[in-house]
Amino acid sequence: MFALFISIIAYLVLISVWDILLKKLKSVSSRSTTKADDMVIEIVQTTNKTTIALLALLIGMHYLELTVKRGIRLNHLVFVIAGIQIAAWLSKGITIWYRERIVHVDSALTN
């Protein structure tokens, strides 16, 4: 029961940190003239809530009495989930970069 409580608290904390980060990034972006910060915001917004929930669940599972072998596998799962999220961010970043590149090329051709 304690592990479930820790998972719920971890989820709420992670979502709160994510929301605060996004608000700060939007605040900085509104004062900036570059497109890079807009791209970062668009990438951060693609964070999957399921990934955050799974990460919170794994954090809570660390408070269960597991064998060393299962604890090591749990640590591996954390890295797998983080890797999946990072891959999603990279994919979105490449998509945004390519979209901006096509817009730039198309606008250069029409001028």
Protein Blocks (a to p, Z undefined) as FASTA:
>chain_A
ZZmmmmmmmmmmmmmmmmmmmmmmmmmmmmpcbfklmmmmmmmmmpcfklmmmmmmmmmm
mmpccdfklmmmmmmmmmmmmmmmmmmmmmmmmmmmmmmmmmmmmmmmmZZ
